[in-house]
Amino acid sequence: MSVRPWRPLIVVRAQVEPAALAQFQRWYLRVHLPHVLAIPGIVRAYRADCHRRGVNWAAIYELRDEAAIQEAFQSPQAQAVRQEWEPWLETHVQEVSVEVYAGLPPILTYHLWN
């Protein structure tokens, strides 16, 4: 059995007005997602139901490797994708966060005795 190496992730969360959520999801699937998948270095996309404080929408994007983080964010495709959000941010979306999860060095193991 082979283990797939861990890859960096970009997590995007937002609060979408409930009345606009269905319209937003259609836009995301038909327009936005194909453009996101054209960003160099992004290899997969996942949608997740998110019900954290103030957040009702989340997407996770898997990157090829750590070198792809800068490649992806600095690409013209990413710039275009960011601009696609602007009409939504002006009308129906708030509290957008973008987080990058990349590799961390191994954590030392400590044994605590009481």
Secondary structure, 3 states (H helix, E strand, C coil): CCCCCCCCEEEEEEEECHHHHHHHHHHHHHHHHHHHCCCCCEEEEEEECCCCCCCCEEEEEEECCCHHHHHHHHCHHHHHHHHHHHHHHHHCEEEEEEEEECCCCCCCCCCCCC
